[in-house]
Amino acid sequence: MTKIGFISLGCSKNLVDTEVMLRKLYDAGFEITPDETEAEIIVINTCGFIESAKQESIDNILDAAKLKEWGKCRHIVVTGCLAERYREEVMKELPEVDALVGVGSLDDIVRACEAVLRGEKYTSFKDKNTSPLGGERILTTAEHTAYLKIAEGCDNKCTYCAIPLIRGRMRSRTVEDIVNEAKELEALGVKELNLIAQDTTRYGLDIYGKYSLAELVRAITEETSIPWIRLLYCYPDKITDELIEELRENPRLVKYMDIPIQHISDSVLERMNRHGNSALIKETVKKLRERVPGITLRTTAMVGFPGESEKDFEELCEFIKEAKFERFGAFVYSSEEDTPAAEFKDTVDPQVAQDRYDILMQTQLTVTEELNASHIGEIYEVLTDGYDTVAKIFYGRSRADAPDVDGKIYFTSSKKTSAGDLVQIKIKEALDYDLIGERID
């Protein structure tokens, strides 16, 4: 039985694709190994969103190539965004790669692996706008948490973003299809369901003619008993009153929303072709705070976009101070070929952009430290993720913490505690981004 190792890079949406491919290969009789040094075929599911992600993908391909030289690896298969976007360059510049599988060709992963075993070079790039959505998968996350991709592609056409070029147009899965997968995940023991897409708030517009995320959440709530349902990648211009109402009234839809704003300066937002101006963003944040008491808001922002002035940047910093987002991430603009922004003038000096990033993150750290200190003495329901054998302490997350991107709550427990347990934790101490407490139930 041929052993296959997987390396999954990039976002959670890419991780779901990895899990689908794992299931197809497993069903075809391949043995999946978590140890890359034992694998005869290494599949690398790449990211190609920004320059740093592309470099990480290339570095992983080169590392796998070394295993071809002195390890058990005989073949390298590259899938995902880098494969889709740079198909010709990858095959030309990286001869170690034996097969390329585009984002619309996940169904061909078995054929690709069978072909390389026969000593053949293999490529497959089917239409990404007509490829199947969803599919059975093998979870690579902890058993109690999972991502559920509700749509593929994107129609927003932000000027800096290559995702529509790579992933194609927005295509929603049906409510019935998503609910069926949610049921399957619940049967596997999932207690936290994270709904994802490039833009979850646009869900349903293409197949139902209206924003249907609230309706989807209700259907999942009615058909499963999964205790935590979380919304990620919600765009501020599409957060409807119906969705806000669902957030407020549905006890299993966690009071958490990820809202990528990217900036707050109107001139920058306009050049980015973001849908909605600063007034809309501020009104959306205000509305969520007022109508959903206790909500946790997460956002991301970009610095160094072409034409971003010092005044624009100062406006962003001031807004971050005022809005007091509980969770925050930032990144430096990366010029991507074939995007409109790549042709923009008035580029920002790379060092200036990096300095702005550092200042912005320090600004947020001050906000986070203040917010975390205010939680000392409070009691949280925490989903246990595991046990740190070095620090000899358990760790998990509250409803206010999404997996992979947010902080953790570390805690002591005098009772038997296992991954997946929902426990009550009293907060005793605050760190920069994490909290420390003790189990009291």
C-alpha positions as CSV (number, residue, x, y, z in Angstrom):
1,M,0.0,0.0,0.0
2,T,1.5,3.3,-1.1
3,K,2.0,5.8,1.7
4,I,1.0,9.5,1.1
5,G,1.9,12.5,3.2
6,F,0.1,15.8,3.0
7,I,1.3,19.3,3.6
8,S,-1.6,21.8,3.8
9,L,-0.7,25.5,3.6
10,G,-2.7,28.7,3.7
11,C,-6.2,29.3,4.9
12,S,-8.9,27.2,6.5
13,K,-10.7,27.0,3.2
14,N,-7.6,25.3,1.7
15,L,-7.5,23.0,4.7
16,V,-11.0,21.8,3.8
17,D,-9.8,21.0,0.3
18,T,-7.0,19.0,1.8
19,E,-9.4,17.0,3.9
20,V,-11.5,16.2,0.8
21,M,-8.5,15.0,-1.1
22,L,-7.4,12.9,1.9
23,R,-10.7,11.1,1.9
24,K,-10.6,10.4,-1.9
25,L,-7.1,8.9,-1.6
26,Y,-8.0,6.9,1.5
27,D,-11.1,5.5,-0.3
28,A,-8.8,4.6,-3.3
29,G,-6.7,2.4,-1.1
30,F,-3.7,4.7,-0.3
31,E,-2.3,4.8,3.2
32,I,-2.2,8.3,4.8
33,T,0.8,9.0,7.0
34,P,1.4,12.1,9.1
35,D,5.1,11.5,8.8
36,E,6.4,13.1,5.6
37,T,9.7,11.1,5.9
38,E,7.7,7.9,5.5
39,A,5.7,9.0,2.5
40,E,6.3,7.7,-1.0
41,I,4.2,10.5,-2.4
42,I,4.0,14.0,-0.9
43,V,1.0,16.1,-1.8
44,I,1.5,19.9,-1.1
45,N,-1.7,21.9,-1.1
46,T,-0.4,25.4,-1.7
47,C,-1.4,29.0,-1.1
48,G,-0.8,31.7,-3.6
49,F,-2.6,34.7,-2.0
50,I,0.3,37.0,-1.2
51,E,4.1,36.9,-1.8
52,S,5.0,35.5,1.6
53,A,2.5,32.6,1.1
54,K,3.9,31.9,-2.4
55,Q,7.4,31.8,-0.9
56,E,6.2,29.4,1.8
57,S,4.7,27.1,-0.8
58,I,7.9,27.1,-2.9
59,D,10.0,26.4,0.2
60,N,7.8,23.4,1.1
61,I,8.2,22.1,-2.5
62,L,12.0,22.4,-2.2
63,D,12.0,20.7,1.2
64,A,10.0,17.8,-0.3
65,A,12.5,17.7,-3.1
66,K,15.2,17.0,-0.6
67,L,13.2,14.0,0.7
68,K,13.2,12.8,-2.9
69,E,17.0,12.8,-2.8
70,W,17.6,11.0,0.5
71,G,14.3,9.9,1.9
72,K,11.5,7.5,0.9
73,C,9.7,10.1,-1.2
74,R,9.5,9.2,-4.9
75,H,7.0,11.7,-6.2
76,I,5.7,15.2,-5.4
77,V,2.2,16.4,-6.3
78,V,1.4,20.1,-6.0
79,T,-2.2,21.3,-5.7
80,G,-4.0,24.4,-4.7
81,C,-3.7,28.1,-5.4
82,L,0.0,28.2,-6.5
83,A,-0.6,25.3,-8.8
84,E,-3.6,27.0,-10.3
85,R,-2.1,30.4,-10.7
86,Y,1.5,29.5,-11.8
87,R,1.0,26.1,-13.6
88,E,3.5,26.8,-16.3
89,E,6.1,28.3,-14.1
90,V,5.9,25.5,-11.5
91,M,6.5,22.8,-14.1
92,K,9.3,24.7,-15.7
93,E,11.1,26.0,-12.7
94,L,10.5,23.1,-10.3
95,P,11.3,19.9,-12.3
96,E,11.1,18.0,-9.0
97,V,7.3,18.3,-9.2
98,D,5.7,15.3,-10.9
99,A,2.0,16.4,-11.0
100,L,0.0,19.6,-10.8
101,V,-3.7,19.6,-9.8
102,G,-5.7,22.9,-10.1
103,V,-8.4,24.1,-7.7
104,G,-11.1,22.8,-10.1
105,S,-9.6,19.4,-10.3
106,L,-9.6,18.0,-6.7
107,D,-11.6,15.0,-8.0
108,D,-8.5,14.1,-10.0
109,I,-6.1,13.8,-7.1
110,V,-6.3,9.9,-7.2
111,R,-5.6,9.9,-10.9
112,A,-2.6,12.2,-10.3
113,C,-1.1,9.9,-7.7
114,E,-1.7,6.8,-9.8
115,A,-0.1,8.5,-12.8
116,V,3.1,9.5,-10.9
117,L,3.4,5.9,-9.6
118,R,3.5,4.8,-13.2
119,G,6.3,7.3,-13.8
120,E,4.2,9.7,-15.8
121,K,4.0,13.5,-15.4
122,Y,0.4,14.6,-14.8
123,T,-1.5,17.9,-14.9
124,S,-5.2,18.6,-14.5
125,F,-6.8,22.0,-14.7
126,K,-10.6,21.7,-15.0
127,D,-13.0,24.7,-15.0
128,K,-12.9,26.0,-11.5
129,N,-16.4,27.5,-12.0
130,T,-18.1,24.2,-12.6
131,S,-16.2,21.8,-10.3
132,P,-18.1,20.0,-7.6
133,L,-18.6,21.7,-4.2
134,G,-18.2,19.9,-0.9
135,G,-17.4,16.2,-0.6
136,E,-16.7,13.7,2.1
137,R,-13.4,14.3,4.0
138,I,-11.1,13.2,6.7
139,L,-10.8,15.8,9.4
140,T,-7.3,17.0,10.2
141,T,-8.5,19.4,13.0
142,A,-9.2,18.2,16.5
143,E,-12.2,15.9,16.7
144,H,-14.3,18.5,18.5
145,T,-13.9,21.3,16.0
146,A,-14.3,21.6,12.2
147,Y,-14.5,24.1,9.4
148,L,-17.5,23.9,7.1
149,K,-17.0,25.6,3.7
150,I,-20.4,27.0,2.5
151,A,-19.3,28.5,-0.8
152,E,-16.3,28.7,-3.2
153,G,-14.8,31.6,-5.1
154,C,-15.5,35.3,-4.8
155,D,-17.3,38.1,-6.7
156,N,-16.1,41.1,-4.7
157,K,-13.2,42.1,-7.0
158,C,-11.1,44.0,-4.5
159,T,-8.3,45.6,-6.5
160,Y,-5.5,44.0,-4.5
161,C,-6.9,40.4,-4.5
162,A,-6.1,37.5,-6.8
163,I,-8.6,35.1,-5.3
164,P,-11.3,35.6,-8.0
165,L,-8.6,34.9,-10.6
166,I,-7.5,31.8,-8.8
167,R,-10.7,30.5,-7.3
168,G,-13.3,31.7,-9.8
169,R,-16.7,33.2,-9.2
170,M,-18.8,32.9,-6.1
171,R,-20.7,29.6,-5.9
172,S,-22.8,28.7,-2.9
173,R,-23.6,25.2,-1.8
174,T,-27.3,24.4,-1.2
175,V,-28.7,24.6,2.3
176,E,-29.5,20.9,2.2
177,D,-26.0,19.9,1.2
178,I,-24.4,22.0,4.0
179,V,-26.9,20.7,6.6
180,N,-26.2,17.1,5.6
181,E,-22.5,17.7,6.1
182,A,-23.1,19.4,9.4
183,K,-25.0,16.3,10.5
184,E,-22.1,14.1,9.5
185,L,-19.6,16.3,11.4
186,E,-21.8,16.1,14.5
187,A,-21.8,12.3,14.3
188,L,-18.0,12.5,14.3
189,G,-18.1,14.4,17.6
190,V,-17.8,18.0,16.4
191,K,-18.9,20.5,19.0
192,E,-17.7,23.7,17.2
193,L,-18.7,24.4,13.6
194,N,-16.9,27.3,11.9
195,L,-18.7,28.4,8.8
196,I,-16.2,29.7,6.1
197,A,-16.1,31.1,2.6
198,Q,-14.3,33.9,0.9
199,D,-17.3,36.0,1.9
200,T,-19.8,34.1,4.1
201,T,-22.3,37.0,4.1
202,R,-22.7,36.8,0.4
203,Y,-23.9,33.2,0.8
204,G,-26.9,32.2,-1.2
205,L,-27.1,35.3,-3.4
206,D,-26.2,33.3,-6.5
207,I,-28.6,30.4,-6.0
208,Y,-31.4,31.9,-4.0
209,G,-31.3,35.5,-5.1
210,K,-30.8,36.9,-1.6
211,Y,-28.3,36.9,1.3
212,S,-29.2,33.6,3.0
213,L,-26.6,33.1,5.8
214,A,-29.2,33.6,8.6
215,E,-31.5,31.1,7.0
216,L,-28.6,28.6,6.7
217,V,-27.7,29.1,10.4
218,R,-31.3,28.4,11.4
219,A,-31.3,25.2,9.3
220,I,-28.1,24.0,10.9
221,T,-29.4,24.8,14.4
222,E,-32.7,23.0,13.8
223,E,-31.1,19.9,12.2
224,T,-28.2,19.4,14.6
225,S,-27.4,19.9,18.3
226,I,-23.8,21.2,17.7
227,P,-23.4,23.7,20.7
228,W,-21.1,26.2,19.0
229,I,-21.7,27.6,15.5
230,R,-19.2,30.4,14.5
231,L,-19.3,32.8,11.6
232,L,-16.0,33.8,9.9
233,Y,-15.3,36.2,7.0
234,C,-18.4,38.4,7.2
235,Y,-18.2,41.5,5.1
236,P,-19.6,44.7,6.8
237,D,-21.7,45.8,3.8
238,K,-23.6,42.5,3.7
239,I,-24.4,42.0,7.4
240,T,-28.2,42.2,7.3
241,D,-30.6,43.0,10.2
242,E,-31.8,39.4,9.9
243,L,-28.3,38.1,10.5
244,I,-27.8,40.4,13.5
245,E,-31.1,39.2,14.9
246,E,-30.0,35.6,14.5
247,L,-26.8,36.4,16.3
248,R,-28.7,38.0,19.2
249,E,-31.5,35.4,19.6
250,N,-29.8,32.1,18.7
251,P,-28.0,30.8,21.8
252,R,-25.9,28.3,19.8
253,L,-24.7,30.9,17.3
254,V,-21.7,32.2,19.3
255,K,-21.7,36.0,19.8
256,Y,-18.6,36.4,17.6
257,M,-18.2,37.8,14.2
258,D,-15.1,38.2,12.0
259,I,-15.4,41.4,9.9
260,P,-12.4,42.0,7.6
261,I,-12.5,45.8,7.1
262,Q,-9.0,46.2,5.5
263,H,-9.0,49.9,6.2
264,I,-11.1,52.8,7.4
265,S,-9.9,55.7,5.2
266,D,-12.4,56.4,2.5
267,S,-9.8,57.2,-0.1
268,V,-8.0,53.9,0.5
269,L,-11.2,51.9,0.6
270,E,-12.3,53.4,-2.7
271,R,-9.0,52.4,-4.4
272,M,-9.3,49.0,-2.9
273,N,-12.8,48.7,-4.4
274,R,-14.2,47.7,-1.1
275,H,-18.0,47.6,-0.9
276,G,-18.9,50.2,1.8
277,N,-17.2,53.3,3.1
278,S,-16.0,54.3,6.5
279,A,-19.4,55.5,7.6
280,L,-20.9,52.1,6.8
281,I,-18.2,50.2,8.6
282,K,-18.6,52.4,11.7
283,E,-22.3,52.1,11.6
284,T,-22.1,48.3,11.3
285,V,-19.8,48.0,14.3
286,K,-22.0,50.3,16.3
287,K,-25.1,48.3,15.4
288,L,-23.5,45.0,16.3
289,R,-22.4,46.3,19.7
290,E,-25.8,47.8,20.5
291,R,-28.0,44.9,19.3
292,V,-25.8,41.9,20.3
293,P,-24.6,42.6,23.9
294,G,-21.3,40.9,24.7
295,I,-20.4,40.3,21.1
296,T,-16.7,39.7,20.2
297,L,-15.6,41.4,17.0
298,R,-12.5,40.3,15.0
299,T,-11.1,42.2,12.0
300,T,-8.1,42.5,9.7
301,A,-6.5,45.5,8.2
302,M,-3.9,46.1,5.5
303,V,-1.2,48.7,5.6
304,G,1.0,50.0,2.8
305,F,-1.6,49.9,0.0
306,P,-0.6,52.2,-2.9
307,G,-1.4,55.8,-2.1
308,E,-1.9,55.2,1.6
309,S,-0.8,58.5,3.2
310,E,0.4,59.1,6.7
311,K,-3.0,60.8,7.3
312,D,-4.8,57.6,6.1
313,F,-2.7,55.5,8.4
314,E,-3.3,57.7,11.4
315,E,-7.0,57.5,10.7
316,L,-6.8,53.7,10.8
317,C,-4.9,53.7,14.1
318,E,-7.4,56.1,15.7
319,F,-10.3,53.9,14.6
320,I,-8.6,50.8,16.0
321,K,-8.2,52.6,19.3
322,E,-11.9,53.7,19.2
323,A,-13.5,50.5,18.0
324,K,-11.6,48.3,20.5
325,F,-11.9,45.2,18.4
326,E,-11.4,42.2,20.7
327,R,-9.5,40.3,18.0
328,F,-7.3,41.8,15.3
329,G,-4.9,40.9,12.6
330,A,-3.0,43.0,10.1
331,F,-0.8,42.4,7.1
332,V,1.4,44.4,4.7
333,Y,0.1,45.0,1.2
334,S,1.6,42.6,-1.4
335,S,1.5,43.6,-5.1
336,E,0.0,40.7,-7.0
337,E,0.3,40.5,-10.8
338,D,-2.8,40.6,-12.9
339,T,-4.7,42.6,-10.2
340,P,-5.7,46.3,-10.8
341,A,-3.7,47.5,-7.8
342,A,-0.5,46.1,-9.3
343,E,-0.7,49.0,-11.8
344,F,-1.3,51.7,-9.2
345,K,1.2,54.4,-8.8
346,D,2.3,56.0,-5.5
347,T,3.6,52.8,-4.0
348,V,4.5,52.9,-0.3
349,D,8.1,52.3,0.6
350,P,8.4,48.7,2.0
351,Q,10.1,49.9,5.2
352,V,7.5,52.5,5.8
353,A,4.8,49.8,5.3
354,Q,6.6,47.5,7.7
355,D,6.9,50.4,10.3
356,R,3.2,51.1,9.9
357,Y,2.4,47.4,10.5
358,D,4.5,47.4,13.7
359,I,2.8,50.6,15.0
360,L,-0.7,49.2,14.2
361,M,0.0,45.9,16.0
362,Q,1.4,47.8,19.0
363,T,-1.7,50.0,19.0
364,Q,-3.9,46.9,19.1
365,L,-1.8,45.2,21.7
366,T,-2.6,48.1,24.1
367,V,-6.3,47.6,23.4
368,T,-6.0,43.9,23.9
369,E,-4.2,44.2,27.2
370,E,-6.8,46.5,28.5
371,L,-9.7,44.2,27.4
372,N,-8.0,41.1,28.8
373,A,-7.3,42.7,32.1
374,S,-11.0,43.5,32.4
375,H,-11.8,39.7,32.2
376,I,-10.0,38.8,35.4
377,G,-12.6,37.3,37.8
378,E,-15.1,36.4,35.0
379,I,-16.3,32.9,34.3
380,Y,-16.2,31.4,30.8
381,E,-17.4,28.3,29.2
382,V,-14.3,26.9,27.6
383,L,-14.0,24.2,24.9
384,T,-10.9,22.2,25.9
385,D,-8.4,21.8,23.1
386,G,-5.7,19.8,24.9
387,Y,-2.9,19.6,27.6
388,D,0.5,21.2,27.4
389,T,2.8,18.6,28.8
390,V,5.7,21.0,29.2
391,A,3.8,23.7,31.0
392,K,1.6,21.1,32.7
393,I,-1.6,23.0,32.0
394,F,-4.8,22.5,30.0
395,Y,-5.8,24.9,27.3
396,G,-8.8,25.7,25.3
397,R,-11.0,28.5,23.9
398,S,-14.0,30.4,24.9
399,R,-16.8,31.4,22.5
400,A,-14.8,34.6,21.9
401,D,-11.9,32.7,20.4
402,A,-11.8,31.2,16.9
403,P,-9.4,28.3,16.3
404,D,-6.0,29.0,14.8
405,V,-6.3,32.8,14.7
406,D,-7.2,33.9,18.3
407,G,-5.7,33.5,21.7
408,K,-6.2,30.7,24.2
409,I,-7.4,30.2,27.8
410,Y,-4.9,28.2,29.8
411,F,-6.3,26.6,33.0
412,T,-5.6,24.2,35.8
413,S,-8.1,21.4,36.7
414,S,-8.3,19.1,39.6
415,K,-10.8,16.9,37.7
416,K,-10.3,14.6,34.7
417,T,-10.4,16.8,31.7
418,S,-10.2,15.8,28.0
419,A,-10.1,17.5,24.6
420,G,-13.6,18.3,23.6
421,D,-14.9,18.9,27.1
422,L,-16.9,22.0,27.8
423,V,-15.8,23.3,31.2
424,Q,-16.3,26.4,33.4
425,I,-13.2,28.4,33.9
426,K,-12.7,31.4,36.3
427,I,-10.1,33.8,34.9
428,K,-7.2,34.6,37.3
429,E,-4.6,36.3,35.1
430,A,-4.3,38.1,31.8
431,L,-1.3,37.8,29.4
432,D,-0.8,39.8,26.1
433,Y,-3.2,37.7,24.1
434,D,-4.1,34.8,26.3
435,L,-5.9,34.3,29.6
436,I,-5.1,32.0,32.6
437,G,-7.7,30.5,34.9
438,E,-8.9,27.4,36.9
439,R,-11.7,25.0,36.4
440,I,-14.5,25.5,38.8
441,D,-17.3,23.1,37.7
